């Protein structure tokens, strides 16, 4: 049993406390398993997920926000626990019957690509909003509605993100269009602000669009009191007085209609100036301004050429949209009892979508350029987008037992491509053997080069249900496939990679 020279040894009780502190954070897990007593075989597993909660009562159980994201460690087989000086990575060594594991758990800061992959992989009903503040306002409003007995059967999670993703309408539209290409077990609802003509035109005359494969989108419906200024964002669901609430530091949001378009000064106080007023001239009166507002003496006499110096030497007095949203979500006293009546118009649309039949695994034919049958129960779908899906159909297999299936090995020999599937206990495995056709090898090459191509295990049950699990996901899987292709190439020069 080897120590990690980067780390210090701690007790299991100390480790439990540290893991509890990881709740709400992302972790990267690397599990190195040495299997066998005499002839050892090493299997390395990787995963990344956001921790929902950590239970340490009998065993260490780390649960992610997705049902399949979990890590379970039995305390009685833990032999060593170590941690880095920064307290951001743990190593837990376990020793069971013929299995030794080195489990590394490290705090992970996900990038945009990883976060967007969560949407694709999610099997839950989720709501994806255009901005990082939108989901906060909706989540807060829903909590208050639920407390009053409204929308209590609301079965959607919010896709929660911060600065790691610059979403915006164009990105949200691309993510929506990509997700509609694949079957989704849960409904995915994309919510757009009503401030871009391209998006508004796409949804014109429709309360929502059903894109197929359980993917939906809609534009924020315009509340009656905003009909005269229909280019709205999520903040415009509050009344003007609520939007202008002041925080403990004297900061607040401003609205475009509060300023004189000739001078850029606040109509109620000419010592407050919006130095971007010229770019806001064509915006509606309800347009929210959350930056570059300054309080300076005699602002109405200042030459625009001085704005650069004003920005350099003075403190912005506008509250950011994100802080405004956080105050509401965190129930700050200065932002309590906000009027949320108009948010019902948003939740009514989502509730209408929720009542539609769940198409589950049903594929639409939209966007499919080519469907190739490799053998019975194996087919490859190629889409107009350029992405492909390898679908593996199997009957109910005995390795599940309520556990998550993991595809941990790929082997290519002279005649077959063999996928070995294991469950999380590493005790059970099953192999799927596929004839080595050129079309399959070509797909694996594409998958190795682009992890957005998917391999789906379709498990068929006697009651005609089908459970879909994406296997060999992410960049680590790409490396696994690449290695199998290279090993095959070394044996057979005709299959060049």
Secondary structure as UniProt FT lines:
FT   TURN            5..6
FT   STRAND          7..9
FT   HELIX           12..20
FT   TURN            21..24
FT   STRAND          26..35
FT   STRAND          41..55
FT   STRAND          60..64
FT   TURN            67..68
FT   STRAND          70..73
FT   HELIX           75..77
FT   STRAND          78..84
FT   TURN            85..86
FT   STRAND          89..96
FT   TURN            97..98
FT   STRAND          99..107
FT   HELIX           112..121
FT   STRAND          126..129
FT   TURN            132..133
FT   HELIX           134..147
FT   TURN            148..149
FT   TURN            152..153
FT   STRAND          157..158
FT   TURN            163..164
FT   HELIX           168..179
FT   TURN            180..181
FT   STRAND          188..192
FT   HELIX           197..202
FT   TURN            203..205
FT   STRAND          209..212
FT   TURN            213..214
FT   STRAND          215..219
FT   HELIX           224..229
FT   HELIX           234..237
FT   HELIX           240..243
FT   TURN            248..249
FT   STRAND          254..255
FT   HELIX           256..258
FT   TURN            261..263
FT   STRAND          265..266
FT   TURN            267..268
FT   STRAND          269..274
FT   TURN            275..276
FT   HELIX           277..280
FT   TURN            281..282
FT   TURN            285..286
FT   STRAND          288..289
FT   STRAND          293..295
FT   TURN            297..298
FT   HELIX           299..301
FT   HELIX           304..306
FT   HELIX           307..313
FT   HELIX           321..329
FT   TURN            330..331
FT   HELIX           333..335
FT   TURN            336..337
FT   HELIX           341..343
FT   HELIX           344..354
FT   TURN            360..361
FT   TURN            366..367
FT   STRAND          368..375
FT   TURN            376..377
FT   STRAND          378..383
FT   TURN            384..385
FT   STRAND          388..395
FT   TURN            398..399
FT   TURN            401..402
FT   STRAND          405..412
FT   STRAND          416..423
FT   TURN            424..425
FT   STRAND          429..435
FT   HELIX           438..449
FT   TURN            451..452
FT   STRAND          454..460
FT   TURN            462..463
FT   STRAND          466..471
FT   HELIX           474..491
FT   TURN            493..494
//
